[in-house]
Structure formats: structure tokens, C-alpha cells
Amino acid sequence: MPMDPKKLHTLLQNVAAGNISCENAQAVLTGHVHEELTLDPWRQARTTIGEVVFGQGKTLEQIRISLEELGRHHPVLATRICAAHGQALLDFFPHGCLWEEAGLFCLGADLLSADPKAPNSDVIIVTAGSSDLPVAREALGTARFLGLSAHLVTDVGVAGLHRLQPHLPSLRQAKVVIAVAGMEGALPSVLGGLVKAPIIAVPTSTGYGANFAGLTPLLAMLNSCAPGVGVVNIDNGFGAAALAKKILAGS
């Protein structure tokens, strides 16, 4: 079957720009998937969360093939997508959804529409500062992709803790709270002493030198004196949302 002219034009542009090798372009034109690309289309049936494409370090063509193949079976999400790859993926998949600020691209779901039930959501993502927003948006977009009712509260860290007060009623109704913080990472401990929901703490690499690229808030969160705080890896908004999905699926 001939390739769509628009996709062919985009493919040739990417070859000319050096984004795709001639060998990979030939594989696209002949319909041959890279032999080293091993996909797991049945993961969603086993675990409730399908295979997600981690885009960082992958070529545009590897990401495109993964999305195309996995998309035959279920909605599919790609994370850590750079701006250039995101725009190119929209050319390949015009009906896809790109959230550039979150580094997310998906087929089969809307990442950008706010949940009509917000702010009374099952999952509330809270950030300490505006610099934590890229990680928080990754969590929010992933939560929406996974079908969760999710809402974002921003810039309520310990430097201006009074700003948390207006959000406490909705936070106390949430089933899971995702707390995203850099610097010294104190926000999850504060929330752990105020709300009944489990807290998923996400340390970020935001901060000055002694933040050690997120190691300081990671250790602070692991050592939280507030019970009910669990911690995911540094800058791992995706992992936090996936854990929230698992918690809610078991409740």
C-alpha cells in the first residue's frame, strides 16, 4: 500500500535534516520493523498499564515505529519527547495528542482536557514551585492517559506554605496525592501530616548545588517522619502516576 504523501514528504524532510538515517527510511518504506525493537502489546491486559515508550535517547524513527505497532492494540503513550520529535510525530500521526511542556505524546487519548470533576479528583498533583512543573505535568498527563480523574495544584511549597490552605478541602477528599518538590523536598512531609490519602513523593532535580541533581530531596523524602509517604525516582512523574493507577485499581 503506497505511503500517504504527507507522511512521505515528512519522512524525506527528516532524512534531509539528518533526523532519520537512509537505512531507517528504507525500513519505513518497505514496512520492515527494526529487528532489535521488541514490543510487549499484551502488557496492558496483564498489568492494567500498557507498554509506554520512553523517548529519551531514542531516534524519531524508533519512537514512531513503537507507537505505530503498539497503537494497533491499545492507546499508547510516549514520554520524554523532545520538541522536535513531538512536532514530527504530529506529522506522522495527525490525530495524536502532543503536550510539549510535559514531554508527552500519545495515540488514543486526550492529555490536555481538564477533568470535569476537578478539583474534586481522585488524584491531586501538588508542586512546591513552578520549576517543578515539567515533572508535575508528566504526572498529570500520564494520569489522564491512564483514565484517572486528576487535578494540578501549583506553587504551594514551604517557602509560601500559606498558599496551601485554600486547597486543603480538595486535598482531603483526594484518594491519592502526588507531591512534586525539589530543593530540600519538604512538601510531601507537610502533606503527610495534613491529609489521609497516601502521598506519592516525587523528588526533582530543581535546586542549587547541594540539591545534588535531586539526591537531597530524594533522601529527605525517604526519611520523612510523616507516615504514609512513598517515594519514586528523581523526576519520575510517569512512575508516580502509574503507581497512583495501581493504588486506585486495588481500592
Protein Blocks (a to p, Z undefined) as FASTA:
>chain_A
ZZdfklmmmmmmmmmnopacfklmmmmmnopacfklccdfklmmmnopacdddfehpafk
lmmmmmmmmmmmoccddehiafklmmmmmmmmmmbccdfknopacehiafkbccfkbcbd
fbdcddfblklmmmmmmmmmmmmmnopacdddehiafklmmlmmmmmmmmmmpmbdcddd
ehjommmmmmmmmbmbdcdddddfbdcfklnnolmmmmmmmmpcbghiacddehilklmm
mmmmmmmmmZZ
